[in-house]
Amino acid sequence: MIKTADKICPESVEMRKAFCESLIELAGEDENVIVMDGDLMGAMGTKPFADEYPDQTLDCGIQEANAVGVAAGMSAVGKIPFVHSFGPFISRRACDQVFMSGAYARLNVKLVGSDPGITAQINGGTHMPFEDMGIMRGIPQMTIVEPTDITMLRSVMRQMKENYGMFYMRLVRKTCMKIYEEGSEFEIGKAVVLRDGRDASVIASGYCVAQALKAAEELEREGVYIRVIDMFTWKPVDEETIVKAAKETGAIVTAENHNVINGLGSAVAETVVKHSPVPMEMIGVQDQFGEVGNLDYLAGRFGLKAENIIEAVKKAIKRK
């Protein structure tokens, strides 16, 4: 059962705290759960896990590729490693080890990349992954997810632990917007329709979900009714929900905190063009590098705000 929050507002605790609490819960149930990090346990808030389960903790230092290789070895002997680093490091730096040591060997490694896209903020372009999901999306049999809020995070992490295989989860470290009520349960690979509409569909992920809901409210005041879909699983993407949206609303806008090239927009477009071609617009980073700034500035700089979604919706509808 999924229930949306009565009011969209910032979460009361940071995502990294909920992440650590979930790991502690999972490790308490299964001693095979191992937490690994690239010298970022302080930044990611996982030191309480290390205090509680020191024998299930390994800080690999600033050696992301080696960490993934070690995780693969642990998986081969029955462990369930959760390996964290900042998004660009766990994806770009460790890509070959993820592919060869993990995916090609068909092992069971759970990769976590934090500070996705503009949420890296003042860490700037070197730490601002706009391509991490695209990299992981190109690796065979990799499941990739972006939890929207803490409630979804808890549900998704349990499924990652219980389902064998390679997973990549991009995760905000600090505060995000609360979209779902506690107790809601989600199914990896199945999108959530947050709001129905007939004129167009906005398929969003992560940071952009709250922006899409804000855009829907503003458009309704103008007599435009849009369907808002939270596509938190990018691979395998929910083709059934996409095709239904295309057929019933006749226009689609995707919204992602990621490069539109090989991102959510690409995944949705691949489905639409095969099954039900309709006008599409893509909100996201337009093949650019990141830069230093606060969240609001960066959202405007890269066109990820509700106003950008509104403009794209109107453009898509006009093309119907």
Secondary structure, 3 states (H helix, E strand, C coil): CCCEEEEEEECCCCHHHHHHHHHHHHHHHCCCEEEEECCCHHHHCCHHHHHHCHHHEEECCCCHHHHHHHHHHHHHCCCEEEEEEEHHHHHHHCHHHHHHHHHHCCCCCEEEEECCHHHHHHHCHHHCCCCHHHHHHCCCCCEEECCCCHHHHHHHHHHHHHCCCCEEEEECCCCCEEEECCCCCCCCCCCEEEECCCCEEEEECCHHHHHHHHHHHHHHCCCCCEEEEECCEEECCCHHHHHHHHHHHCCEEEEEEEECCCCHHHHHHHHHHHHCCCCEEEEEECCCCCCCCCHHHHHHHCCCCHHHHHHHHHHHHHCC
